[in-house]
Amino acid sequence: MNRNFKIVFMGTPAFAVPSLEMLIREGYNLAAVITQPDRKAGRGHKLTPPPVKAVAEGAGVPVYQFEKIRVPEGVALLKELAPDVMITAAFGHILTEEILEIPKYGCINVHASLLPKLRGAAPIQWAIINGEKETGITTMYTALALDAGDILEQESMGIPEDMTAGQLYDKLSVLGAEVLKRTLEKLADGTLERKPQNEADATYFPMFKRGFGEIDFTKTGEEIRNFVRGTNPAPEAYMMYHDEKIKVYRVEAHEYSGQEPCGTVLYADGKRGLGIRCADGLVSIEELKRCGARCMDARDCLCGRPLEAGYVFQKRENSII
């Protein structure tokens, strides 16, 4: 098998862009790119193409868009394209057995974790929320079970203590392209090996549901700090002050031996900032965004819009941490 095998690439968000750019740069035979439809975005709700579409069109690669690729029209297109290999990266569609049987050499997925850990749709955010010290990229053969296919190549990277999910997303997207390149080179020269996943080591975390993001101050300071990092920039951590949603982008954990209930505002002023009691001490809110304002340092924000000392933040029953 040589590098002229025909590829259909499937991906949608910015995470998939470095992988697509690598395929274009390395001169692989890209028959088509398949992505999700354009969506309304921004304050003006302007119809905006997925990042993958913009890159593909710029390189002259045919682009097809489907709400669901498994519809008859999508399956028919794939059969007509007759790819040797399909590649998926953050595609967001479920592939059926009929689709997986189309490519001669299978479907390769670029997944942002060290499988079998962190299966699911949000492995980057959950790695940080869970306090993982390392994560990485896995290329795998796609199977019908979610993220359960045979492992092809893996590469790990450490997670710095102050790294946010957005920063990790950017790093892993580039690493994903590097691991995919190595995978395809081995596929081309016949040295690619596959290794079944150990189901006993598998962990799965779901995509975020509506309402996810409210901070639970009954958690430890470190758990809260990881939660805020893992939801930055999306879906965003927040806390409810009366009826106002205050978004939180950075916190620090500190020792404190007081006996106030968890969630109690210990101080809230322009000099010290905002300190809130948690399970094992206090957390200082360093960056926040109040309704109608921009993200800013808590001290600057509180100079003009103070919070009530003694107020108790209580996580609502219908929200999820």
Secondary structure, 3 states (H helix, E strand, C coil): CCCCCEEEEEECCHHHHHHHHHHHHCCCEEEEEEECCCEEECCCCEEECCHHHHHHHHCCCCEEECCCCCCHHHHHHHHHHCCCEEEEECCCCCCCHHHHCCCCCCEEEEECCCCCCCECCCHHHHHHHCCCCEEEEEEEECCCCCCCCCEEEEEEEECCCCCCHHHHHHHHHHHHHHHHHHHHHHHHHCCCCCECCCHHHCCECCCCCCCECECCCCCCHHHHHHHHHHCCCCCCEEEEECCEEEEEEEEEEECCCCCCCCCEEEEEECCCEEEEEECCEEEEEEEEECCCCCCEEHHHHHHHCCCCCCCECCCCCCCEC
